[in-house]
């Protein structure tokens, strides 16, 4: 996602240099914004035919980004993530990858073994903004009987840009640990853009199961005025032979 956005900006910069007009970059950037809002019917700037190849590339990249947003929202809605968490499906995909080589791909099936360590998460950011990252399981102890859901697996606040290491950890990362025989659980990663720096007043959660169940995303959003998620992703997982090891670690 970031690579595609960077490519679009480079194309726009190239167009501005070719035009050699004062403020030309902003002119072409405003055109791109208009294209995103209104689609193929948006009027091209004057002399765009001089740079048809670059314009075509920019349009194709923007269209791909728009389709990506649709895919994220469709995936969230298709697996009832938005309705079960009572949130709006985000427009952007958060890229979530693990040191095992696994990655979240909008509902793919992974194993607890593959996601036992904290992932790398990236998303489109705005300069100077702070973000919250949440990993939650609404299907505790099972999707059919979610009486303990949501179960909070990870929470980091006041993240500058994508730099999670510089954020404030409020719930230490706990990987997927669905009980045996409870089927697939959804593990949902949400990114919120904060209105400013958050003073987090809830208890911090360490490497234990204490106070992690029945922690609702909607309560977090309302208390800290987080609004709708700006990015997200999710995967499914069910019990494997790593889960007892995780339980032992958390009980220690």
ABEGO torsion letter per residue (X at the ends): XAAAAAAAAAAAAAAAAAAGBBGAAAAAAAAAAAAAAAEAABBBBBGAAAAAAAAAAAAAAAAAAAAAAAAAAAAAAAAGAAAAAGBBBBABBBBBBBAAGBBBBGGBBBBAAAAABBBBBBBBBBBGBBBBBBBBBAAOABAABAAAOBBBABBBBGBBEABAAABBBABBBBBBBBBBGAEBBBBBBBBBBBAEBBBBABBBBBBBABGABGBBAAAAAAAAGAEBBABBBBBBBBBBAAAAAAAAAAAX
